[in-house]
């Protein structure tokens, strides 16, 4: 009897440890995922364009195909690479983060730049809508998965940098939780966004009550503005997060002047107020990070367009 009680006590102890480990993984994943907000918002803002031009019946299957490609990117490629770097070459993490932060700054600044400099969208649109729909869908899906790979790499790198020092199994579990959670959140949101106008149209046509029909018409009218607002939020988040990553990376690499200056200014402004000092400090810091991200991104535009892109196209051509 005493042996059975001891065994049950051991089982209970193991269960407590397992439960604590799960709580730790979930907590660390939530914290790490929050740090990747800029890339996550941009992912959700960019993806809906890949399902435009298709029949409504194909929208959700296309989103599902992209989501499967995204989770494959994260779990089969990015997670093992991230774990290898973290455990065998941790000094690479900060430069990679800064590289990804620079990419976010470039993407955000390019969107701001195109607001003031007209450009053609032909490269983003199907050249011939009379082509085989299956072939066109395949092209769109593969293009979306390639774009997702870049954003997923940034998300996973940011998440990896936020995980406290632990064993490789905890890091793997946390990264897997981040990968699955963010993919579900992003592509679940995308699915809701791309079907919202169809839902609104259904309510406006078949709603039993006039209020229901009016609500449906309101959804249809609001969607273009909502998508535009989402793009603005995504752009601002990219500049803020990208600028913050680069500034923090400079501090880690031994160039703390910019980080310390922004921190000092934010402290001074916050202390000048008697209320919401924490929020004011965060807002001032985010604003400076965003401005820095915009300036850095604008500086990167000619470098990317005149040097990197031609070099890459030349390599692909050869």
Buried (B, 14 or more C-beta within 10 A) or exposed (E): EEEEEEEEEEEEEEEEEEEEEEEBBBEBBEBBBEBBBBBBBBBBBBBBBBBEBBEEEBBBEBBEBBBBBBBBBBBEBBBEBBBEBBEEEEEEBBEBBBBBBBBBBBBBBBBBBEEEEEEEEEEEEBEEEEEEEEEBBEEBBBBBBEBBBBBBBBBBBBBBBBBEEEEEEBBBBBBBBBBBBBBEBBBEBBBEBBBBBEEBBEBBEEBEEEEEBEBBBEBBEBBEEBBEEBBBBBBBBBBBBBBBBBBBBBBBEEEBEBBEEBBEBBBEBBEEEEEEBEEBBEBBBBBBBBBBBBBBBBEBBEEBEEEEEEEEEEEEEE
